Amino acid sequence: SHACLCDGGQANRDFMMGHFGSKEEAISRNFTIDNLYGEGGYSFIMDPPHNIKKLRNNLEKSTPTGTARSFRHRGKQILWAHLKDSYLHDKTNARAPVTSPRIKDH
């Protein structure tokens, strides 16, 4: 598989959407088209830093009461507290911490 990584500018969004018949098709195909020049798919990935910030912000809003922003995986909730607790555990208990010391600043 191959990918096209670009920022979220309007020209890039228009280019990407030009490969799909509708927004629904783009979503259902995970923004992936057939690779015209080889095997596998060709995926469009837009603005990773922005998407990571959006994910972080929505995780912060994910609540146990099951609001619209409630993240789930295999029926189990994913909460910001899970990430925070993992970071704190890693910071205080791991011999070789996985998380960066810079995380505490964010």
C-alpha positions as CSV (number, residue, x, y, z in Angstrom):
1,S,0.0,0.0,0.0
2,H,1.0,3.6,-0.6
3,A,-0.2,6.9,0.9
4,C,-0.5,10.5,0.0
5,L,0.2,12.6,3.1
6,C,-0.9,16.3,2.9
7,D,-2.0,19.2,5.0
8,G,-5.7,20.1,5.3
9,G,-5.7,22.9,2.7
10,Q,-8.8,23.3,0.5
11,A,-6.9,22.3,-2.7
12,N,-5.8,19.1,-1.1
13,R,-9.3,18.3,0.2
14,D,-10.7,18.9,-3.2
15,F,-8.0,16.7,-4.8
16,M,-8.7,13.9,-2.4
17,M,-12.5,14.1,-2.7
18,G,-12.2,14.1,-6.5
19,H,-11.3,10.4,-6.2
20,F,-14.6,9.5,-4.6
21,G,-18.2,9.9,-5.6
22,S,-19.3,11.2,-2.3
23,K,-18.2,11.9,1.3
24,E,-19.9,8.7,2.4
25,E,-18.0,6.7,-0.2
26,A,-14.7,8.2,1.0
27,I,-15.5,7.3,4.6
28,S,-16.7,3.8,3.8
29,R,-13.5,3.1,1.8
30,N,-11.4,4.6,4.6
31,F,-10.1,7.3,2.2
32,T,-8.4,4.5,0.1
33,I,-8.6,4.0,-3.6
34,D,-7.2,1.2,-5.8
35,N,-3.6,1.8,-6.8
36,L,-3.6,2.5,-10.5
37,Y,0.1,1.8,-10.8
38,G,0.6,-1.3,-8.7
39,E,-0.9,-3.6,-6.2
40,G,-2.7,-2.7,-3.0
41,G,-4.4,0.5,-2.1
42,Y,-3.5,4.1,-2.1
43,S,-4.7,6.0,1.0
44,F,-5.1,9.7,1.6
45,I,-3.9,11.0,5.0
46,M,-4.6,14.6,5.9
47,D,-2.9,16.8,8.4
48,P,-1.7,14.3,11.0
49,P,-0.8,16.9,13.7
50,H,-4.3,18.4,13.4
51,N,-5.9,14.9,13.6
52,I,-3.9,14.0,16.6
53,K,-5.0,17.2,18.4
54,K,-8.6,16.4,17.4
55,L,-8.3,12.9,18.8
56,R,-6.8,14.2,22.0
57,N,-9.5,16.9,22.5
58,N,-12.3,14.4,21.8
59,L,-10.7,11.9,24.2
60,E,-10.7,14.6,26.9
61,K,-14.4,15.0,26.3
62,S,-15.2,11.3,26.3
63,T,-17.3,10.5,29.3
64,P,-18.4,7.4,31.2
65,T,-22.0,8.4,30.7
66,G,-21.8,7.7,27.0
67,T,-22.2,11.1,25.4
68,A,-21.8,11.5,21.7
69,R,-18.1,11.7,22.2
70,S,-17.8,8.5,24.1
71,F,-15.0,6.4,22.5
72,R,-15.4,2.6,22.6
73,H,-13.4,-0.3,21.5
74,R,-14.9,-3.8,21.5
75,G,-17.6,-2.5,23.8
76,K,-15.2,-1.0,26.4
77,Q,-14.9,2.8,26.9
78,I,-11.7,4.7,26.2
79,L,-11.3,7.7,28.4
80,W,-8.6,10.4,28.8
81,A,-8.1,9.1,32.3
82,H,-6.8,5.8,30.9
83,L,-4.0,7.6,29.0
84,K,-3.2,9.8,32.0
85,D,-3.1,6.8,34.4
86,S,-0.8,4.9,31.9
87,Y,1.5,7.9,31.6
88,L,1.7,8.3,35.4
89,H,2.3,4.5,35.9
90,D,5.0,4.5,33.3
91,K,6.6,7.6,34.7
92,T,6.8,6.2,38.3
93,N,7.2,2.4,37.8
94,A,9.0,1.7,34.5
95,R,12.8,1.1,34.4
96,A,12.8,2.3,30.8
97,P,9.8,4.6,30.5
98,V,8.0,4.5,27.1
99,T,6.5,8.0,27.4
100,S,8.5,11.1,26.9
101,P,9.3,13.6,29.7
102,R,7.9,16.3,27.4
103,I,4.4,14.9,27.7
104,K,3.8,16.5,31.1
105,D,4.0,19.9,29.5
106,H,1.1,19.3,27.2
